[in-house]
Amino acid sequence: MTDRPVTPLLDRVATPADMKGLSDAQLRQLADEVRAETVSAVSVTGGHLGAGLGVVELTVALHAVFDAPKDKIIWDVSHQCYPHKILTGRRDRIRTLRMKDGLSGFTKRSESPYDPFGAAHSSTSISAALGFATARDLGGEGGDAIAVIGDGAMSAGMAYEAMNNAGHLKKRLIVILNDNEMSIAPPVGAMSSYLSQLYAGEPFQELKAAAKGAVSLLPEPFREGAKRAKDMVKHMTVGGTLFEQLGFSYLGPIDGHDMDQLLAVLRTVKTRATGPILIHAITKKGKGYGPAEEARDKGHGVGKFNVVTGEQKKAPSNAPSYTSVFADTLVKMAETDPKICAITAAMPDGTGLNKFMQRYASRCFDVGIAEQHAVTFAAGLAAGGMKPFCALYSTFLQRGYDQVVHDVAIQRLPVRFAIDRAGLVGADGATHAGAFDVAYLANLPGMVVMAAADEAELVRMVATAAAYEDGPSAFRFPRGEGVGVEIPDDAEPLEIGKGRMIRKGSQVAILSFGTRLAEVEVACEALAAKGITPTIADARFAKPLDREMILGLAADHDALITIEEGAVGGFGSHVAQMLADEGVFDHGLKYRSMVLPDIFIDQASPRDMYAVAGLNAEDIEAKVLEVLGVASVGKRA
């Protein structure tokens, strides 16, 4: 007799509703299958691996107990959402993660009704969940609101602002603190098991009332001891006092990989909770996949990899990354300038400041996911006589914009903003695009705004920022490799507000700001074959503009085209304003500004994203031909 092949449980789960009839033992099996499917999928696509592996059991338990999409499950940052996507009707597309026309690497409202709230930045989930809970109570969509937030995200003030408000409103709200920074030692595990059994057996509100009543029955000498014991237990449970002071009932910690504990606690909370509740779950990032568990970053962000060995498949590198050029330059400059210090917001590796931290630990500060604090902390350092470099991704600096205005710019403090991931970044999509920093910085009085065209220029701009003491400055650079130019050993600071001429030509001038310069040069090679030789200039500065150079280009050419890796309102808009103020357009200059379009561009390769934006070499060539089709031939009178 031949055994029939066993159909994987995951093949029977198209949506969370299909999990309702599974036993607890089957749910444990399903979690194992989801973990294997997550590893398999990310090995093909690359992406955020460790975070998703750490919440597999939690994801299965949440969907088994609650009723999404009626119940709103909100993942903070949501880079841990791959298991969630597998269980919510998207398994057939999971190997398109982060690809053009594929699934987003984050939750996305337009992608699925099971994604009630999009997120790719940190610490927003509790605010959003409270909004859903309040809307429900006001007659909006029904269902529970569940926020899953990591312990790292709890370093941002916004999480506490939301908890403070939630405690005041006393809405039924469930917050799950996914704590993957501490291991589950035996005492904590025993406490978790005890609490899990306790809370599963009786309504926890009644249990708390009974515990208080029991203390009153003790003889007087024992009451103080009982109070001390209670306080000790609260401290053992990692923060219960703080959360309870904010108005939350606190449960935990529980083992976030123990399906029995998870199911027991979640079922109790679902049936008996009234006000805001925080469940503290201890998890392990990268859980269940050895190469991720052993990696220093627990497999946070990976490329495509071999499932058996964990070895990542990386394209050969011909040039250093812009991030490493920035970091190496800053480390070198700090050798001779003890006032140089560096600040990052939970991204020491991503910004390259891990190198600085290794050499100058006392001068490097990782403030956690707290960009607002990072900016004002840097302002205080500058006011105290130091030379702070605040290294943040463009998309994350947005979170500290008020501080840039109020604490830095108004006081003209020499904070240096090193803006990584400028422009379109590829697989992370619109949420991580550095599209707006030129526009939101260049409108601030006294702000110096630079963009490096290549890695050699980046070195010069780091030196320029270090030397500039008259106010704040910013320099931006993209993700990925440089263009392979020779990097100067001892770069001299640039003259503030002075660009450079790259190539003299005629009829049309192209004024580039940032790394589109390489595409401009490719376009001009194609144009040369058509007998057209544009002038090429590198602006270097969006503020202050090189007035002399720009007016010269306008005077000597029939047309002027600016190009930048940013939204409208940035470099090209400032150039247009200056030309208008100078009356240049009255003399017939044809002006075009090539910027990112007024849309959010979904994930794809950077080249494909820039094709959507119309900023690749072929687009620049077409723009020149279009302009010359309406411009006079030869130099304007």
C-alpha positions as CSV (number, residue, x, y, z in Angstrom):
1,M,0.0,0.0,0.0
2,T,1.5,3.4,-1.1
3,D,1.2,6.4,1.2
4,R,-0.6,9.3,-0.5
5,P,1.5,12.5,-0.8
6,V,0.7,15.0,1.9
7,T,-0.6,18.3,0.5
8,P,1.2,21.2,2.2
9,L,-1.1,23.1,4.4
10,L,0.0,26.3,2.7
11,D,-1.4,25.1,-0.6
12,R,-4.8,25.0,1.2
13,V,-4.6,28.6,2.5
14,A,-5.5,31.2,-0.1
15,T,-6.8,33.8,2.4
16,P,-6.8,34.0,6.2
17,A,-10.4,32.6,6.2
18,D,-8.9,29.3,5.2
19,M,-7.0,29.1,8.4
20,K,-10.1,29.2,10.6
21,G,-10.6,25.4,10.6
22,L,-7.0,24.5,11.3
23,S,-6.0,23.0,14.7
24,D,-3.3,24.6,16.8
25,A,-0.9,21.8,15.7
26,Q,-1.7,22.5,12.0
27,L,-1.1,26.2,12.6
28,R,2.4,25.4,13.9
29,Q,3.0,23.3,10.8
30,L,1.7,26.2,8.6
31,A,4.1,28.6,10.3
32,D,7.0,26.3,9.3
33,E,5.8,26.2,5.7
34,V,5.4,30.0,5.6
35,R,8.9,30.4,6.9
36,A,10.3,28.1,4.2
37,E,8.3,29.9,1.5
38,T,9.6,33.3,2.7
39,V,13.2,32.1,2.5
40,S,12.6,30.6,-0.9
41,A,10.9,33.8,-2.3
42,V,13.5,36.2,-0.9
43,S,16.3,34.0,-2.3
44,V,14.9,34.8,-5.7
45,T,14.1,38.5,-5.2
46,G,16.3,39.8,-2.5
47,G,14.9,42.1,0.1
48,H,14.2,42.3,3.8
49,L,14.6,38.7,5.1
50,G,15.3,38.7,8.8
51,A,12.4,40.9,10.0
52,G,9.8,38.7,8.3
53,L,11.4,35.5,9.6
54,G,11.1,36.9,13.1
55,V,7.3,37.3,12.9
56,V,6.2,34.2,11.1
57,E,4.5,32.6,14.1
58,L,3.0,36.0,15.1
59,T,1.7,36.5,11.6
60,V,0.0,33.1,11.5
61,A,-1.5,33.6,14.9
62,L,-2.9,37.0,14.2
63,H,-4.6,35.8,11.0
64,A,-5.8,32.7,12.7
65,V,-7.4,34.6,15.6
66,F,-8.5,37.9,14.1
67,D,-10.7,38.5,11.0
68,A,-8.7,40.5,8.4
69,P,-9.5,42.5,6.5
70,K,-12.4,43.5,8.8
71,D,-9.8,43.6,11.6
72,K,-7.0,46.0,10.7
73,I,-3.5,44.5,11.1
74,I,-1.0,47.4,10.8
75,W,2.7,46.5,10.4
76,D,5.1,49.2,11.5
77,V,7.7,49.9,8.8
78,S,6.2,46.8,7.2
79,H,9.4,45.4,5.9
80,Q,8.4,42.3,7.9
81,C,5.2,41.8,5.9
82,Y,6.3,39.1,3.4
83,P,4.7,36.3,5.5
84,H,1.6,38.4,5.8
85,K,1.5,38.8,2.0
86,I,1.9,35.0,1.5
87,L,-1.2,34.4,3.7
88,T,-3.3,37.1,2.1
89,G,-3.8,36.0,-1.5
90,R,-0.5,37.1,-2.9
91,R,1.6,33.9,-2.7
92,D,1.3,33.5,-6.4
93,R,3.1,36.8,-6.9
94,I,5.5,36.7,-4.0
95,R,8.5,36.1,-6.3
96,T,7.8,39.5,-7.9
97,L,8.6,41.3,-4.6
98,R,10.3,44.7,-5.2
99,M,10.3,44.2,-8.9
100,K,8.8,46.3,-11.7
101,D,5.1,45.7,-11.8
102,G,5.4,43.3,-8.9
103,L,4.5,43.3,-5.2
104,S,5.8,46.2,-3.1
105,G,8.3,45.3,-0.4
106,F,6.0,47.1,2.1
107,T,2.3,47.1,2.8
108,K,0.4,49.1,0.3
109,R,-3.3,50.1,0.4
110,S,-3.7,49.9,-3.4
111,E,-2.3,46.4,-3.5
112,S,-4.6,44.5,-1.2
113,P,-7.6,45.1,1.2
114,Y,-5.5,43.1,3.7
115,D,-3.1,46.1,3.8
116,P,-5.2,48.7,5.6
117,F,-2.4,51.2,6.0
118,G,0.8,51.6,3.9
119,A,4.1,52.1,5.7
120,A,7.8,52.0,5.0
121,H,8.9,54.5,7.6
122,S,9.0,53.7,11.3
123,S,6.7,54.4,14.3
124,T,3.5,55.3,12.6
125,S,1.4,52.1,13.4
126,I,0.0,53.1,16.8
127,S,-1.2,56.5,15.5
128,A,-2.8,54.8,12.5
129,A,-4.4,52.0,14.6
130,L,-5.8,54.6,17.0
131,G,-7.3,56.4,14.0
132,F,-9.0,53.2,12.8
133,A,-10.3,52.4,16.3
134,T,-11.7,55.9,16.7
135,A,-13.3,55.7,13.2
136,R,-14.9,52.4,14.2
137,D,-16.4,53.9,17.3
138,L,-17.7,56.9,15.3
139,G,-19.6,54.7,12.9
140,G,-16.9,54.0,10.4
141,E,-15.5,50.6,9.4
142,G,-15.8,48.0,12.2
143,G,-13.3,45.6,13.5
144,D,-10.3,45.6,15.7
145,A,-7.2,47.7,15.2
146,I,-3.9,45.9,15.8
147,A,-0.5,47.6,15.5
148,V,2.6,45.5,15.4
149,I,5.6,47.7,16.3
150,G,9.2,46.7,16.8
151,D,11.3,47.7,19.8
152,G,13.5,49.8,17.5
153,A,10.5,51.8,16.4
154,M,9.7,52.5,20.0
155,S,12.8,54.9,20.0
156,A,10.7,57.4,18.0
157,G,8.7,59.9,19.9
158,M,5.7,59.5,17.6
159,A,5.0,56.1,19.1
160,Y,4.8,57.6,22.6
161,E,2.7,60.5,21.4
162,A,0.2,57.9,20.0
163,M,0.2,55.8,23.2
164,N,-0.3,58.9,25.3
165,N,-3.4,59.8,23.2
166,A,-4.6,56.2,23.2
167,G,-4.4,56.0,26.9
168,H,-6.5,59.2,27.2
169,L,-9.1,58.1,24.7
170,K,-9.4,54.6,26.2
171,K,-10.4,53.0,22.9
172,R,-10.2,49.3,22.4
173,L,-6.8,49.1,20.7
174,I,-4.2,46.3,20.5
175,V,-0.5,47.0,20.3
176,I,2.0,44.2,19.9
177,L,5.5,45.1,20.8
178,N,7.7,42.9,18.7
179,D,10.9,42.9,20.7
180,N,13.7,41.1,18.9
181,E,16.6,42.7,20.8
182,M,16.7,40.4,23.8
183,S,17.0,36.6,24.0
184,I,14.5,34.5,25.9
185,A,16.4,33.5,28.9
186,P,14.9,30.7,31.1
187,P,13.4,33.0,33.8
188,V,11.7,35.2,31.2
189,G,10.5,32.1,29.4
190,A,9.0,30.7,32.6
191,M,7.4,34.0,33.3
192,S,6.0,34.1,29.8
193,S,4.5,30.6,30.2
194,Y,2.9,31.5,33.5
195,L,1.4,34.7,32.2
196,S,0.2,33.0,29.0
197,Q,-1.7,30.4,31.1
198,L,-2.9,32.9,33.5
199,Y,-4.3,35.3,31.0
200,A,-5.8,32.5,28.9
201,G,-7.7,31.2,31.9
202,E,-9.5,34.3,33.1
203,P,-10.3,37.8,31.9
204,F,-7.1,39.7,32.8
205,Q,-9.0,42.7,34.1
206,E,-10.6,40.4,36.7
207,L,-7.2,38.8,37.5
208,K,-5.7,42.3,38.1
209,A,-8.6,43.2,40.4
210,A,-8.3,39.9,42.3
211,A,-4.6,40.4,42.7
212,K,-5.2,43.8,44.3
213,G,-7.8,42.4,46.6
214,A,-5.6,39.5,47.7
215,V,-2.9,41.9,48.9
216,S,-5.4,43.6,51.1
217,L,-6.1,40.3,52.9
218,L,-2.5,39.9,53.9
219,P,-1.3,40.9,57.4
220,E,0.1,44.4,57.5
221,P,3.8,43.3,57.7
222,F,3.4,41.3,54.6
223,R,1.7,43.9,52.5
224,E,4.9,45.9,51.8
225,G,6.7,42.8,50.8
226,A,3.9,41.9,48.4
227,K,4.1,45.4,46.9
228,R,7.9,45.0,46.4
229,A,7.3,41.6,44.8
230,K,4.7,43.1,42.5
231,D,7.1,45.9,41.5
232,M,9.9,43.4,40.9
233,V,7.7,41.3,38.6
234,K,6.8,44.5,36.7
235,H,10.5,45.2,36.2
236,M,11.1,41.6,35.2
237,T,8.4,42.0,32.6
238,V,10.4,44.8,30.9
239,G,8.5,48.0,31.1
240,G,5.1,47.2,32.4
241,T,5.1,50.3,34.6
242,L,5.8,52.7,31.8
243,F,3.1,51.3,29.5
244,E,0.6,51.2,32.3
245,Q,1.3,54.8,33.2
246,L,0.4,55.6,29.6
247,G,-2.9,54.0,30.1
248,F,-2.3,50.5,28.6
249,S,-2.9,47.1,30.1
250,Y,0.5,45.4,29.8
251,L,0.8,41.6,29.0
252,G,4.1,39.9,28.8
253,P,6.6,39.2,27.9
254,I,5.6,36.2,25.9
255,D,7.6,34.0,23.6
256,G,6.8,35.3,20.1
257,H,7.8,32.0,18.5
258,D,5.6,29.8,20.8
259,M,2.4,29.3,18.9
260,D,0.5,28.0,22.0
261,Q,1.3,31.2,24.0
262,L,0.5,33.5,21.1
263,L,-2.8,31.8,20.4
264,A,-3.8,31.7,24.0
265,V,-3.1,35.4,24.7
266,L,-4.5,36.7,21.4
267,R,-7.7,34.7,21.8
268,T,-8.2,36.1,25.3
269,V,-7.5,39.6,24.2
270,K,-9.9,39.3,21.3
271,T,-12.8,38.1,23.4
272,R,-12.2,40.1,26.6
273,A,-10.3,43.3,26.0
274,T,-11.9,46.7,26.4
275,G,-9.4,49.5,26.5
276,P,-5.9,49.8,25.0
277,I,-3.6,46.8,25.5
278,L,0.1,46.2,24.8
279,I,1.3,42.6,24.3
280,H,5.1,42.3,24.7
281,A,6.4,39.5,22.4
282,I,10.0,38.4,22.4
283,T,11.2,37.3,19.0
284,K,14.4,36.5,17.2
285,K,15.2,38.3,13.9
286,G,16.1,35.8,11.2
287,K,14.5,33.0,13.2
288,G,14.6,29.5,11.6
289,Y,17.2,30.2,8.9
290,G,20.8,29.7,10.0
291,P,22.6,32.1,7.7
292,A,20.2,35.0,8.7
293,E,20.4,34.1,12.4
294,E,24.3,34.1,12.2
295,A,24.6,37.3,10.2
296,R,25.6,40.5,12.0
297,D,22.4,42.3,10.8
298,K,20.3,39.1,11.1
299,G,19.6,39.1,7.4
300,H,18.0,42.6,7.5
301,G,18.5,43.4,3.9
302,V,19.8,40.8,1.4
303,G,20.4,40.3,-2.3
304,K,19.5,37.2,-4.1
305,F,21.1,34.2,-2.4
306,N,21.6,30.5,-2.4
307,V,19.1,28.9,0.0
308,V,21.4,26.1,1.1
309,T,24.5,28.2,1.8
310,G,23.0,31.7,2.3
311,E,25.7,33.1,0.0
312,Q,24.4,36.3,-1.7
313,K,24.8,36.8,-5.4
314,K,26.4,40.2,-5.9
315,A,27.1,41.9,-9.2
316,P,30.8,42.7,-9.7
317,S,31.8,46.1,-8.5
318,N,33.9,48.4,-10.7
319,A,33.7,51.5,-8.5
320,P,33.2,52.3,-4.8
321,S,29.7,53.2,-3.7
322,Y,29.0,56.9,-3.0
323,T,28.2,55.9,0.6
324,S,31.6,54.4,1.2
325,V,33.3,57.4,-0.5
326,F,31.5,59.8,1.9
327,A,32.3,57.6,4.9
328,D,36.0,57.2,4.1
329,T,36.4,60.9,3.4
330,L,34.8,61.8,6.7
331,V,37.0,59.4,8.6
332,K,40.1,60.8,6.9
333,M,39.1,64.4,7.7
334,A,38.4,63.5,11.3
335,E,42.0,62.4,11.8
336,T,43.2,66.0,11.6
337,D,40.0,67.8,12.8
338,P,38.9,66.7,16.3
339,K,35.8,68.8,16.1
340,I,34.2,66.7,13.3
341,C,31.5,64.4,14.7
342,A,28.8,62.3,13.1
343,I,25.1,61.5,13.9
344,T,22.9,58.9,12.4
345,A,19.4,57.7,13.2
346,A,19.5,53.9,13.4
347,M,21.4,53.6,10.1
348,P,25.1,53.3,10.9
349,D,25.7,50.7,8.2
350,G,23.4,52.2,5.6
351,T,25.0,55.6,5.9
352,G,28.6,54.2,6.2
353,L,29.1,55.7,9.6
354,N,29.9,52.3,11.1
355,K,33.4,53.1,9.8
356,F,33.5,56.4,11.6
357,M,32.1,54.7,14.7
358,Q,34.9,52.1,14.7
359,R,37.6,54.8,14.6
360,Y,36.0,57.6,16.6
361,A,33.4,56.1,18.9
362,S,33.2,59.1,21.2
363,R,32.4,61.3,18.3
364,C,29.8,59.2,16.6
365,F,26.2,59.0,17.8
366,D,23.5,56.6,16.7
367,V,20.3,58.2,18.2
368,G,17.9,55.4,17.1
369,I,14.9,56.0,14.9
370,A,14.6,59.6,16.0
371,E,15.3,61.9,13.1
372,Q,13.8,64.9,14.8
373,H,16.1,64.5,17.8
374,A,19.0,63.8,15.4
375,V,18.7,67.2,13.8
376,T,18.3,69.2,17.0
377,F,21.0,67.2,18.7
378,A,23.3,68.1,15.8
379,A,22.2,71.8,16.2
380,G,23.2,71.7,19.8
381,L,26.6,70.2,18.9
382,A,27.1,72.9,16.3
383,A,26.1,75.6,18.8
384,G,28.6,74.0,21.2
385,G,31.5,74.5,18.8
386,M,31.6,71.1,17.1
387,K,31.4,70.3,13.4
388,P,28.4,67.8,13.2
389,F,27.7,65.8,10.1
390,C,24.1,64.6,10.3
391,A,24.0,61.6,7.9
392,L,20.4,60.6,6.9
393,Y,18.7,59.2,3.9
394,S,16.8,61.9,2.0
395,T,13.5,60.2,2.6
396,F,14.2,60.0,6.4
397,L,15.3,63.6,6.7
398,Q,11.8,64.6,5.8
399,R,10.8,63.4,9.3
400,G,13.0,66.1,10.9
401,Y,12.1,69.0,8.6
402,D,10.6,71.2,11.3
403,Q,13.8,70.9,13.2
404,V,15.8,71.7,10.1
405,V,13.9,74.9,9.8
406,H,13.4,76.0,13.4
407,D,16.5,74.7,15.2
408,V,19.1,74.8,12.4
409,A,18.3,77.3,9.7
410,I,16.7,80.1,11.7
411,Q,19.7,80.1,14.0
412,R,22.2,79.8,11.1
413,L,23.9,76.9,12.8
414,P,26.6,75.1,10.8
415,V,25.1,71.6,10.8
416,R,26.2,69.6,7.8
417,F,23.5,67.3,6.3
418,A,24.9,64.4,4.4
419,I,21.9,63.2,2.4
420,D,22.2,59.7,1.1
421,R,19.9,57.9,-1.3
422,A,19.2,61.0,-3.2
423,G,17.0,60.5,-6.3
424,L,15.2,57.3,-7.2
425,V,16.5,54.3,-5.3
426,G,15.0,51.2,-7.1
427,A,13.5,48.2,-5.3
428,D,12.2,50.1,-2.2
429,G,10.1,52.3,-4.4
430,A,8.3,55.6,-3.8
431,T,8.5,55.5,0.0
432,H,12.3,55.6,-0.1
433,A,12.8,57.9,-3.1
434,G,15.0,61.0,-2.4
435,A,12.8,63.2,-4.5
436,F,12.1,66.2,-2.3
437,D,15.1,67.3,-0.4
438,V,16.4,69.9,-2.9
439,A,13.0,71.6,-2.9
440,Y,12.5,71.5,0.8
441,L,16.0,72.7,1.7
442,A,16.8,75.2,-1.1
443,N,13.9,77.4,0.0
444,L,15.4,78.0,3.4
445,P,17.3,81.3,3.8
446,G,21.0,80.7,4.3
447,M,21.1,77.0,3.5
448,V,23.9,75.9,1.1
449,V,22.7,72.9,-1.0
450,M,25.1,70.9,-3.1
451,A,24.8,67.7,-5.3
452,A,27.8,65.6,-6.3
453,A,28.0,64.7,-10.0
454,D,30.5,61.9,-9.3
455,E,32.5,60.4,-6.4
456,A,35.4,62.9,-6.8
457,E,32.9,65.8,-6.5
458,L,31.5,64.2,-3.4
459,V,34.9,64.2,-1.7
460,R,35.2,67.9,-2.5
461,M,31.7,68.6,-1.1
462,V,32.5,66.8,2.2
463,A,35.5,69.1,2.5
464,T,33.4,72.1,1.6
465,A,30.9,71.3,4.3
466,A,33.6,70.8,6.9
467,A,35.1,74.2,6.1
468,Y,31.9,76.1,5.8
469,E,31.0,77.8,9.2
470,D,28.6,80.6,8.2
471,G,25.4,78.5,8.3
472,P,23.9,75.1,7.5
473,S,24.9,73.1,4.5
474,A,23.7,70.0,2.7
475,F,25.2,67.7,0.1
476,R,23.3,64.9,-1.6
477,F,24.4,61.7,-3.3
478,P,22.7,58.7,-4.7
479,R,22.6,55.0,-3.7
480,G,24.9,52.7,-5.5
481,E,28.3,52.8,-7.2
482,G,30.1,55.9,-8.5
483,V,31.1,56.4,-12.1
484,G,34.7,55.3,-11.6
485,V,36.5,58.6,-11.7
486,E,39.8,59.1,-9.8
487,I,39.2,60.2,-6.2
488,P,41.5,63.1,-5.0
489,D,43.6,62.4,-2.0
490,D,43.4,65.9,-0.6
491,A,40.4,67.7,-2.0
492,E,40.3,71.4,-1.5
493,P,36.9,72.9,-0.5
494,L,34.8,74.4,-3.4
495,E,34.1,78.1,-3.6
496,I,30.5,78.4,-2.3
497,G,28.1,78.9,-5.2
498,K,30.4,78.2,-8.0
499,G,29.7,75.6,-10.7
500,R,32.1,74.3,-13.4
501,M,32.1,74.1,-17.1
502,I,32.4,70.5,-18.5
503,R,32.4,71.1,-22.3
504,K,31.9,74.1,-24.5
505,G,29.4,73.9,-27.3
506,S,26.8,75.9,-29.1
507,Q,23.1,76.6,-29.6
508,V,21.9,74.7,-26.5
509,A,23.4,74.5,-23.0
510,I,22.6,71.7,-20.5
511,L,23.0,72.6,-16.9
512,S,23.1,69.5,-14.7
513,F,22.7,69.3,-10.9
514,G,23.9,65.9,-9.5
515,T,24.6,62.5,-11.0
516,R,22.5,62.9,-14.1
517,L,25.7,64.5,-15.5
518,A,26.8,61.0,-16.7
519,E,23.5,60.6,-18.7
520,V,24.0,64.1,-20.1
521,E,27.4,63.2,-21.5
522,V,26.0,60.0,-23.0
523,A,23.2,62.0,-24.6
524,C,25.6,64.5,-26.0
525,E,27.7,61.8,-27.6
526,A,24.6,60.7,-29.5
527,L,23.8,64.3,-30.4
528,A,27.4,64.8,-31.7
529,A,26.7,62.1,-34.3
530,K,23.8,64.3,-35.5
531,G,26.1,67.4,-35.7
532,I,24.8,68.9,-32.5
533,T,27.3,69.9,-29.8
534,P,25.6,71.2,-26.6
535,T,27.5,73.0,-23.9
536,I,27.6,71.0,-20.7
537,A,27.9,72.6,-17.2
538,D,27.8,71.1,-13.7
539,A,25.9,73.5,-11.3
540,R,27.3,71.9,-8.1
541,F,25.1,74.3,-6.1
542,A,21.3,74.7,-6.1
543,K,21.8,77.4,-3.5
544,P,23.4,79.7,-3.8
545,L,23.3,79.5,-7.6
546,D,26.3,80.4,-9.8
547,R,24.6,83.5,-11.1
548,E,27.5,84.5,-13.4
549,M,27.8,81.1,-15.0
550,I,24.1,80.7,-15.6
551,L,23.6,84.2,-17.0
552,G,26.6,83.5,-19.3
553,L,25.0,80.3,-20.5
554,A,21.7,82.1,-21.2
555,A,23.5,84.9,-23.1
556,D,25.5,82.6,-25.3
557,H,22.9,80.0,-26.3
558,D,19.5,79.8,-27.9
559,A,18.2,77.4,-25.3
560,L,19.0,76.3,-21.7
561,I,18.0,73.0,-20.2
562,T,18.4,72.1,-16.5
563,I,18.3,68.6,-15.2
564,E,18.1,67.2,-11.7
565,E,17.1,64.1,-9.7
566,G,14.4,65.9,-7.8
567,A,10.8,67.1,-7.8
568,V,9.6,70.4,-9.3
569,G,10.3,73.3,-7.0
570,G,14.0,72.4,-6.7
571,F,17.1,73.4,-8.7
572,G,15.3,74.1,-12.0
573,S,12.7,76.3,-10.3
574,H,15.4,78.4,-8.6
575,V,17.2,78.8,-12.0
576,A,13.9,79.9,-13.6
577,Q,13.2,82.4,-10.9
578,M,16.6,84.0,-11.3
579,L,16.3,84.1,-15.1
580,A,12.9,85.7,-14.8
581,D,14.1,88.3,-12.2
582,E,16.9,89.2,-14.6
583,G,14.6,89.6,-17.5
584,V,16.4,87.0,-19.6
585,F,13.1,85.5,-21.0
586,D,12.3,88.9,-22.5
587,H,15.1,88.2,-25.0
588,G,13.7,84.9,-26.3
589,L,15.7,82.3,-24.4
590,K,14.1,78.8,-24.7
591,Y,14.2,77.3,-21.2
592,R,13.3,73.7,-20.2
593,S,13.6,72.1,-16.8
594,M,13.8,68.3,-16.6
595,V,12.7,67.1,-13.1
596,L,10.9,64.1,-11.6
597,P,7.3,64.0,-12.7
598,D,4.4,64.9,-10.4
599,I,3.7,61.2,-9.5
600,F,5.1,58.6,-7.1
601,I,7.0,56.1,-9.1
602,D,6.6,52.5,-8.1
603,Q,9.6,50.1,-7.5
604,A,11.7,48.9,-10.4
605,S,15.4,49.1,-11.3
606,P,16.7,52.7,-11.0
607,R,17.1,52.8,-14.8
608,D,13.5,51.7,-15.3
609,M,12.4,54.3,-12.7
610,Y,14.3,57.1,-14.5
611,A,12.8,55.9,-17.8
612,V,9.4,56.5,-16.2
613,A,10.7,59.9,-15.1
614,G,12.0,60.8,-18.5
615,L,15.5,61.5,-17.2
616,N,17.7,58.9,-19.0
617,A,20.2,59.8,-21.8
618,E,17.7,59.1,-24.6
619,D,15.2,61.4,-22.9
620,I,17.8,64.2,-22.6
621,E,18.7,63.7,-26.3
622,A,15.0,64.0,-27.2
623,K,14.6,67.1,-25.1
624,V,17.5,68.8,-26.9
625,L,16.1,67.9,-30.3
626,E,12.7,69.2,-29.3
627,V,14.1,72.5,-28.1
628,L,16.2,73.0,-31.2
629,G,13.2,72.3,-33.3
630,V,11.7,75.6,-32.2
631,A,14.8,77.6,-31.4
632,S,16.7,79.8,-33.9
633,V,19.8,78.4,-35.4
634,G,23.0,80.0,-34.2
635,K,23.8,82.4,-31.4
636,R,21.1,84.8,-30.4
637,A,21.6,88.5,-31.0
